[in-house]
Amino acid sequence: MTTTKILNNHYVVPTRNPGQLRAVFPKVKEAVVGGQTWCAVPLSLDSARILNNLGFKTPSPIRDQYEWPGKYKPKTHQKDTAEFLTLNQRAFCLNGMGSGKTISSLWAADYLQTTKKIRRILIVAPLSTLDPTWADEIFANFPLKTFAILHGTREKRRDLLAKLHDIYIINHDGVKILQEDLMQRPDIDHFIIDEQAMYRNSRTDRWKVMNSVLNKCGFTRSAWGLTGAPTPNDPTDAFGQSKLICPENYKGHFTSFKNETMIQITQFKWAPRKGAEDTVNRILKPSIRFALRDCVDLPPTIYSDRYVALSKEQQKHYRDLLHQAVTEVQGNQVTAVNAAVLIGKIIQAALGCLYDGSGETLKIDFSPRINLLKELIEECDQKVIVFVPLTGALNAVAQELKSTWAVEVIDGSTPVQKRNRIFADFQRTKEPHIIVANAGTMSHGLTLTEASTIVWYAPTTSNDVYNQANARIVRPGQKYPTNIIHLYSTPEERKIYSALKEKTKMQDLVLDLMKGG
């Protein structure tokens, strides 16, 4: 690709076909120097976009014409990311977790608003990041911009949307509530879709609603998809994202894409084909990718597994539940749904909090595990985050820890405003010292670097949640070496942790466990 030069407010490019440029740029200037034809095109964002499409590597004017407002001095990779986004109306930002995708995309969008290329912006993001991530960044770096968080009752959301703002912020599932209103707002002409992997399944209502609002509204909308993990489970995760942001990249249906990227091993088991990553890379274009290690120097992260014995009560229930799980699997199809149920039963016994048929929590002796957790917390000089997968166990753990430390609890029932207050206090004040949480409520976008240790009291069954949750402390701003500690009492738990690190599907893990007896 030929690289352009900037001279006297013009892009200057060598070319053997000046007629191609004259056809697009009527005011192009030509000169022959040493037998080489050079063309000078007036510098503008439109010119840069066209030249790049013609094969000339051309910088965006944001490089030299933008003041990069706010409290941060942009790093090289952030300038590169913002420049890339301004050059592409539809694009994927696949920078690693913690690399600064939020501020990079906001700088790019601010530049486009300043130059009148877009009017209003809709940011679609996980619920937990609306205020503590997106709203905070806008307020701190773009104080003159107006914004509204579209959350609450349907009436409240509609009232907020009806008022004219520079930026609107909404959670993924909130789009459905305002679908009809958004379809009638051509002035909201640019979308920033954070954690775009939430739209990896094109058969869900969530995807269909967003596709309708973005691609079937009757007018043009530009959009950037942001995620550090576009394929958290399989190569097929890329299909829905591509069809949403750049549908022209793949003309076929999901089945054909699955056959192109996956190979069937058994009746119920599929594995990625060799070269599937190239296919994924092809359909997630145009894209930019900076891994976190390419952007910042972070303290080391140490992963460790800590064994803790089961109490006698736990041993009995564990054996009973494992036998029950084997019985249920033998002779039956194992699907993603019932695989998770079987794993959940095994984990219940290890946690010491079982659920009966009516959903009530039955507590049994879990003193060995809670005592080890207390010992680990005592060894930490900084704050600690404890992830517990089941509500009954989560509350039991928090209650045990509150006798010694200041503890806050976050699960699916915690109101958004309370979550935001807890996150802010955790980062800015002495207390709370510990957050006990369901990992799914803290798996995207948050910065919680006041903690240096995450303890997985028991494993999650989601690769995406596991990696995202760990990234809350392994990110820019972290001053201390970080520890990710896995507590386990059974072979199944340890294999689950290994599967999470290796991105193995939980359904395949259950099959392997059952084959082993």
KOLTI-752146 format. One line per 3 residues: number of its first residue (from 1); their letters; for each residue x negated, y, z negated of C-alpha. Coordinates in Angstrom, 1 decimal. Layout:
! KOLTI-752146
NUM> a> X Y Z  ...
END
This chain:
! KOLTI-752146
1> mtt> 0.0 0.0 0.0  -1.4 3.4 1.0  -1.8 5.9 -1.9
4> tki> -0.7 9.4 -1.4  -2.6 12.5 -2.6  -1.1 15.7 -4.0
7> lnn> -2.3 18.9 -2.5  -0.7 22.4 -2.7  2.6 21.1 -3.9
10> hyv> 2.7 18.5 -1.1  2.3 14.7 -0.8  -0.5 14.1 1.7
13> vpt> -0.7 10.7 3.3  -2.8 9.2 6.1  -0.6 7.5 8.7
16> rnp> -0.8 5.9 12.1  2.9 6.5 12.7  3.6 10.2 12.0
19> gql> 6.9 9.9 14.0  8.2 7.6 11.2  7.7 10.5 8.7
22> rav> 9.0 13.2 11.0  12.3 11.2 11.4  12.8 11.3 7.6
25> fpk> 11.2 14.6 6.8  11.9 17.3 9.4  9.6 19.8 7.8
28> vke> 6.6 17.5 7.6  3.2 19.1 8.4  0.7 17.2 10.5
31> avv> -3.1 17.5 10.9  -5.8 15.4 12.5  -9.1 15.2 10.6
34> ggq> -11.9 13.1 11.8  -9.6 11.2 14.1  -7.2 10.4 11.2
37> twc> -3.6 11.8 11.3  -2.5 13.2 8.0  1.1 14.2 7.1
40> avp> 2.0 16.6 4.3  5.5 16.2 2.7  7.0 18.7 0.3
43> lsl> 6.7 17.4 -3.3  10.0 16.4 -4.8  11.5 13.4 -6.5
46> dsa> 13.5 12.5 -3.4  10.3 12.6 -1.3  8.5 10.4 -3.7
49> ril> 11.4 7.8 -3.7  11.5 7.8 0.1  7.7 7.5 0.5
52> nnl> 7.6 4.6 -1.9  10.3 2.9 0.1  8.2 3.4 3.2
55> gfk> 5.2 1.7 1.6  3.3 4.7 0.4  2.3 4.6 -3.3
58> tps> 3.6 7.9 -4.5  3.7 9.3 -8.0  6.9 10.9 -9.4
61> pir> 6.8 14.6 -10.1  7.5 13.8 -13.7  3.8 13.3 -14.0
64> dqy> 3.0 17.0 -13.6  6.3 18.8 -13.9  7.6 17.5 -17.2
67> ewp> 6.7 18.7 -20.7  7.3 15.4 -22.5  9.3 16.9 -25.4
70> gky> 9.5 15.5 -28.9  7.4 14.3 -31.8  5.4 11.8 -29.8
73> kpk> 2.5 12.3 -27.4  3.3 9.8 -24.6  0.9 6.9 -24.2
76> thq> -0.3 5.9 -20.7  2.0 3.0 -20.5  5.0 5.1 -21.5
79> kdt> 4.2 7.7 -18.8  3.9 4.9 -16.3  7.2 3.5 -17.5
82> aef> 9.1 6.8 -17.3  7.6 7.5 -13.9  8.7 4.1 -12.6
85> ltl> 12.2 4.6 -13.9  12.6 8.0 -12.2  11.6 6.5 -8.9
88> nqr> 14.2 3.8 -9.0  18.0 4.3 -9.4  18.5 0.7 -10.3
91> afc> 15.6 -1.1 -12.1  14.5 -3.4 -14.9  12.2 -2.4 -17.8
94> lng> 10.7 -5.6 -19.2  8.2 -4.1 -21.5  7.5 -6.1 -24.7
97> mgs> 9.4 -5.6 -27.9  8.0 -2.6 -29.8  6.3 -1.0 -26.7
100> gkt> 8.5 2.1 -26.8  11.1 1.4 -24.1  13.6 3.6 -25.9
103> iss> 11.6 6.9 -25.7  10.3 6.0 -22.3  13.8 5.6 -20.9
106> lwa> 15.0 8.8 -22.7  12.1 10.8 -21.2  12.9 9.6 -17.7
109> ady> 16.7 10.2 -18.1  16.0 13.7 -19.6  13.9 14.5 -16.5
112> lqt> 16.6 13.4 -14.2  19.2 15.5 -16.1  16.9 18.5 -16.0
115> tkk> 16.4 18.2 -12.3  20.2 17.7 -11.7  19.8 14.1 -10.3
118> irr> 22.2 12.7 -12.9  24.9 14.4 -15.0  25.8 12.3 -18.1
121> ili> 24.3 9.2 -19.5  25.9 6.1 -21.1  23.6 4.1 -23.4
124> vap> 24.9 0.5 -24.0  23.0 -1.1 -26.9  23.4 -3.6 -29.8
127> lst> 25.6 -2.3 -32.6  22.8 -2.3 -35.1  20.7 0.1 -33.0
130> ldp> 23.3 2.8 -32.0  22.4 5.1 -34.9  19.0 4.1 -36.4
133> twa> 17.3 3.7 -33.0  19.0 5.5 -30.2  20.7 8.4 -32.0
136> dei> 17.6 9.0 -34.2  15.3 9.2 -31.1  17.6 11.6 -29.3
139> fan> 18.0 13.8 -32.4  14.3 13.9 -33.1  13.0 14.4 -29.6
142> fpl> 15.8 16.2 -27.7  17.4 18.5 -30.3  19.3 20.5 -27.6
145> ktf> 21.1 17.5 -26.2  24.5 16.7 -27.4  25.5 13.0 -27.9
148> ail> 28.3 10.9 -29.4  28.3 7.4 -30.8  31.4 5.7 -29.4
151> hgt> 32.3 3.5 -32.3  35.3 3.0 -34.5  39.0 2.6 -33.6
154> rek> 40.1 2.7 -30.0  41.6 6.1 -30.6  38.5 7.5 -32.2
157> rrd> 36.3 6.2 -29.3  38.6 7.7 -26.7  38.6 11.1 -28.5
160> lla> 34.8 11.1 -28.6  34.5 10.1 -25.0  36.9 12.8 -23.9
163> klh> 34.6 15.5 -25.3  31.8 16.4 -22.9  28.3 15.4 -24.1
166> diy> 25.0 14.8 -22.4  24.8 11.3 -23.7  27.2 8.7 -25.0
169> iin> 26.1 5.7 -27.0  28.2 2.5 -27.2  27.8 -1.1 -28.2
172> hdg> 28.0 -3.9 -25.7  31.4 -5.1 -26.6  32.7 -1.6 -27.0
175> vki> 32.6 -1.1 -23.3  35.7 -3.3 -23.0  37.7 -1.1 -25.3
178> lqe> 36.9 2.0 -23.1  36.9 0.2 -19.8  39.8 2.1 -18.2
181> dlm> 38.5 5.4 -19.4  34.9 4.8 -18.1  36.3 3.7 -14.7
184> qrp> 37.7 7.3 -14.4  34.5 9.2 -15.4  32.4 9.7 -12.3
187> did> 30.5 12.4 -14.3  29.0 9.6 -16.4  26.8 8.5 -13.5
190> hfi> 23.8 6.8 -15.2  23.7 3.8 -17.5  20.8 2.7 -19.8
193> ide> 21.6 -0.9 -20.8  19.5 -1.9 -23.8  18.9 -5.6 -24.4
196> qam> 20.3 -6.4 -21.0  19.8 -10.1 -21.7  23.1 -9.9 -23.5
199> yrn> 24.5 -10.0 -19.9  22.7 -13.1 -18.8  25.9 -15.1 -18.5
202> srt> 28.0 -13.8 -15.6  31.0 -15.9 -16.6  31.7 -14.1 -19.9
205> drw> 34.3 -11.3 -20.3  31.4 -9.0 -21.5  29.6 -9.4 -18.2
208> kvm> 32.8 -9.1 -16.1  33.8 -5.8 -17.9  30.4 -4.3 -17.5
211> nsv> 30.2 -5.3 -13.8  33.5 -3.7 -13.2  32.5 -0.5 -14.9
214> lnk> 29.1 -0.3 -13.2  29.7 -1.8 -9.8  33.4 -1.6 -9.0
217> cgf> 34.3 1.8 -10.2  34.6 3.4 -6.7  31.6 5.7 -7.1
220> trs> 27.9 5.3 -7.4  26.2 4.8 -10.8  22.5 4.3 -11.4
223> awg> 21.4 1.9 -14.1  18.3 0.7 -15.9  18.2 -2.6 -17.8
226> ltg> 15.9 -2.8 -20.8  14.7 -6.0 -22.4  11.4 -7.5 -23.6
229> apt> 12.8 -11.1 -23.2  14.8 -11.5 -20.0  14.9 -15.3 -20.1
232> pnd> 15.1 -16.3 -23.8  16.4 -19.8 -23.0  16.1 -20.8 -19.4
235> ptd> 15.3 -19.3 -16.0  19.0 -19.2 -15.3  19.3 -16.4 -17.8
238> afg> 18.0 -14.0 -15.1  21.0 -14.6 -12.9  23.6 -12.5 -14.7
241> qsk> 21.2 -9.7 -15.3  20.2 -9.5 -11.6  23.8 -9.7 -10.4
244> lic> 24.6 -6.8 -12.7  21.8 -4.4 -12.1  20.6 -5.3 -8.6
247> pen> 23.3 -7.6 -7.1  21.7 -7.4 -3.7  18.7 -9.4 -4.9
250> ykg> 20.4 -12.7 -4.9  23.3 -13.5 -2.5  24.1 -17.0 -3.8
253> hft> 26.2 -18.2 -6.7  25.1 -19.4 -10.2  25.1 -23.1 -9.2
256> sfk> 22.7 -22.5 -6.3  20.4 -20.4 -8.5  20.4 -23.2 -11.2
259> net> 19.5 -25.8 -8.6  16.7 -23.5 -7.4  15.2 -22.9 -10.8
262> miq> 16.1 -26.0 -12.8  15.7 -29.8 -12.3  18.1 -32.3 -13.8
265> itq> 16.3 -34.8 -16.1  19.2 -36.8 -17.4  23.0 -36.4 -17.2
268> fkw> 22.9 -33.7 -19.9  19.4 -32.4 -19.8  17.8 -29.8 -17.4
271> apr> 14.3 -28.4 -17.4  12.7 -25.5 -15.5  11.3 -26.3 -12.0
274> kga> 7.7 -25.5 -11.3  7.5 -22.0 -9.9  10.9 -21.0 -11.5
277> edt> 9.1 -17.9 -12.9  8.4 -16.7 -9.4  12.1 -16.9 -8.5
280> vnr> 13.0 -15.0 -11.6  10.4 -12.4 -10.8  11.8 -12.0 -7.3
283> ilk> 15.4 -11.3 -8.4  14.5 -9.0 -11.3  13.1 -6.4 -9.1
286> psi> 12.2 -3.5 -9.1  10.7 -4.0 -12.5  7.9 -2.9 -14.8
289> rfa> 6.3 -4.9 -17.5  3.8 -4.0 -20.2  3.3 -6.6 -23.0
292> lrd> 3.0 -5.2 -26.5  -0.7 -6.3 -26.7  -1.4 -4.1 -23.6
295> cvd> 0.0 -1.1 -25.3  -1.1 -0.9 -28.9  -3.6 -2.5 -31.2
298> lpp> -1.6 -4.2 -34.0  -2.8 -5.9 -37.2  -2.9 -9.7 -36.8
301> tiy> 0.2 -11.8 -37.4  -0.1 -15.1 -39.2  2.6 -17.8 -38.9
304> sdr> 2.8 -20.5 -41.6  5.0 -23.4 -42.6  5.6 -23.9 -46.3
307> yva> 7.0 -27.2 -47.5  9.3 -27.3 -50.5  10.8 -30.5 -52.0
310> lsk> 14.5 -31.1 -52.1  16.2 -31.4 -55.4  17.8 -34.7 -56.2
313> eqq> 21.2 -33.4 -55.3  19.9 -32.1 -52.1  18.3 -35.4 -51.2
316> khy> 21.6 -37.2 -51.7  23.6 -34.8 -49.5  20.9 -34.6 -46.9
319> rdl> 20.9 -38.4 -46.5  24.7 -38.5 -46.3  24.9 -35.6 -43.8
322> lhq> 22.1 -37.0 -41.6  23.8 -40.4 -41.5  27.0 -38.6 -40.5
325> avt> 25.3 -36.7 -37.8  23.7 -39.8 -36.3  27.1 -41.5 -36.4
328> evq> 28.8 -38.6 -34.6  26.1 -38.5 -31.9  25.9 -42.2 -31.0
331> gnq> 28.0 -42.9 -28.0  29.1 -39.3 -27.6  28.1 -36.4 -25.3
334> vta> 25.9 -33.8 -27.1  26.9 -30.3 -26.0  25.4 -27.0 -27.0
337> vna> 28.3 -26.5 -29.3  28.4 -29.7 -31.3  24.5 -29.8 -31.3
340> avl> 24.6 -26.6 -33.3  27.2 -28.0 -35.6  25.0 -31.1 -36.3
343> igk> 21.9 -29.0 -37.0  24.0 -26.7 -39.2  25.0 -29.6 -41.4
346> iiq> 21.4 -30.7 -41.9  20.4 -27.1 -42.8  23.3 -26.8 -45.3
349> aal> 21.9 -29.7 -47.3  18.4 -28.1 -47.3  19.9 -24.8 -48.4
352> gcl> 21.9 -26.3 -51.2  25.1 -24.6 -50.0  27.6 -26.9 -48.4
355> ydg> 30.9 -26.1 -46.7  33.9 -28.3 -47.4  36.8 -28.8 -45.0
358> sge> 38.5 -25.6 -46.1  35.4 -23.5 -45.6  34.7 -23.1 -49.3
361> tlk> 31.0 -23.0 -50.4  29.9 -25.9 -52.6  26.6 -25.1 -54.4
364> idf> 24.2 -27.8 -55.4  20.8 -27.5 -57.1  18.5 -25.5 -54.8
367> spr> 16.0 -24.4 -57.4  12.8 -25.7 -55.7  13.4 -23.5 -52.6
370> inl> 14.5 -20.4 -54.4  11.5 -20.7 -56.8  9.1 -20.9 -53.9
373> lke> 10.7 -17.9 -52.3  10.2 -15.9 -55.5  6.5 -16.9 -55.7
376> lie> 6.0 -15.7 -52.1  7.6 -12.4 -52.8  5.5 -11.9 -55.9
379> ecd> 2.4 -12.4 -53.8  3.4 -9.6 -51.3  2.1 -6.1 -51.9
382> qkv> 4.6 -4.7 -49.4  8.3 -5.1 -48.8  9.8 -8.3 -47.7
385> ivf> 12.6 -9.4 -45.4  14.3 -12.7 -46.0  16.4 -14.3 -43.3
388> vpl> 19.1 -16.8 -44.4  21.4 -18.3 -41.8  24.6 -19.1 -43.7
391> tga> 26.7 -16.6 -45.6  27.2 -18.7 -48.8  23.5 -19.4 -49.0
394> lna> 22.6 -15.8 -48.2  24.7 -14.4 -51.1  23.3 -17.1 -53.4
397> vaq> 19.7 -16.1 -52.5  20.4 -12.4 -52.9  22.0 -12.9 -56.3
400> elk> 19.0 -14.8 -57.5  16.5 -12.2 -56.3  18.5 -9.2 -57.7
403> stw> 17.5 -10.1 -61.3  13.9 -9.1 -60.5  13.9 -6.8 -57.4
406> ave> 16.0 -4.1 -55.7  17.8 -6.1 -53.0  20.2 -5.2 -50.2
409> vid> 22.3 -7.7 -48.2  23.1 -7.4 -44.5  25.4 -9.8 -42.7
412> gst> 28.2 -9.6 -40.1  30.6 -8.0 -42.6  28.3 -5.1 -43.5
415> pvq> 29.8 -1.9 -42.1  27.6 0.0 -39.6  27.2 3.1 -41.8
418> krn> 26.0 1.0 -44.7  23.6 -0.9 -42.5  22.1 2.4 -41.2
421> rif> 21.7 3.7 -44.8  20.0 0.5 -45.9  17.6 0.6 -42.9
424> adf> 16.7 4.2 -43.5  16.1 3.7 -47.3  14.0 0.6 -46.5
427> qrt> 11.7 2.7 -44.3  11.7 6.0 -46.2  12.1 5.3 -49.9
430> kep> 10.8 3.0 -52.6  13.9 0.8 -52.7  15.2 -1.6 -51.6
433> hii> 12.1 -3.8 -51.9  13.9 -6.7 -50.2  16.5 -7.1 -47.5
436> van> 18.2 -10.4 -47.4  20.0 -10.8 -44.1  21.5 -12.9 -41.4
439> agt> 18.8 -12.6 -38.7  21.4 -12.0 -35.9  22.3 -8.6 -37.5
442> msh> 18.7 -7.4 -37.4  17.4 -8.9 -34.2  17.3 -5.9 -31.8
445> glt> 15.7 -2.5 -31.7  15.0 -1.8 -35.4  11.7 -0.7 -36.8
448> lte> 11.2 -2.1 -40.3  7.4 -1.8 -40.6  7.5 -1.1 -44.4
451> ast> 7.8 -4.8 -44.7  4.7 -6.9 -43.9  6.3 -10.3 -44.5
454> ivw> 9.3 -12.1 -43.1  10.4 -15.3 -44.9  12.7 -17.6 -42.9
457> yap> 14.5 -19.2 -45.8  15.9 -21.7 -43.2  15.6 -21.7 -39.4
460> tts> 18.0 -20.0 -37.0  19.1 -22.0 -33.9  18.5 -19.2 -31.4
463> ndv> 15.2 -18.6 -29.7  16.2 -15.0 -28.9  17.2 -14.2 -32.4
466> ynq> 14.1 -15.7 -33.8  11.7 -13.7 -31.6  13.6 -10.5 -31.8
469> ana> 13.9 -10.7 -35.6  10.2 -11.2 -36.1  9.6 -8.2 -33.9
472> riv> 11.2 -5.9 -36.5  7.8 -5.8 -38.4  5.4 -6.7 -35.6
475> rpg> 5.6 -3.4 -33.7  3.9 0.0 -33.5  3.7 1.7 -36.9
478> qky> 2.7 -1.5 -38.7  -0.3 -0.8 -40.9  -0.8 -4.2 -42.5
481> ptn> -1.4 -7.8 -41.3  2.0 -9.4 -41.0  3.1 -12.8 -42.2
484> iih> 6.0 -14.9 -40.7  6.6 -17.7 -43.2  8.9 -20.7 -42.5
487> lys> 10.3 -22.6 -45.4  11.2 -26.2 -44.8  12.1 -29.3 -46.7
490> tpe> 13.0 -31.8 -44.0  11.4 -33.0 -40.8  14.3 -31.6 -38.8
493> erk> 13.8 -28.1 -40.1  10.1 -28.2 -39.2  10.9 -29.5 -35.7
496> iys> 13.4 -26.6 -35.3  10.7 -24.1 -36.1  8.4 -25.8 -33.6
499> alk> 11.2 -25.7 -31.0  11.7 -22.0 -31.7  8.1 -21.2 -31.1
502> ekt> 8.0 -23.3 -28.0  11.4 -22.0 -26.8  12.9 -25.5 -26.7
505> kmq> 16.7 -25.7 -26.4  18.4 -26.8 -29.6  20.5 -29.4 -27.7
508> dlv> 17.4 -31.1 -26.4  16.0 -31.1 -30.0  19.1 -32.8 -31.4
511> ldl> 18.9 -35.5 -28.7  15.2 -36.1 -29.6  15.9 -36.2 -33.3
514> mkg> 18.8 -38.7 -32.9  16.7 -40.9 -30.6  14.1 -41.0 -33.4
517> g> 16.7 -42.2 -35.9
END
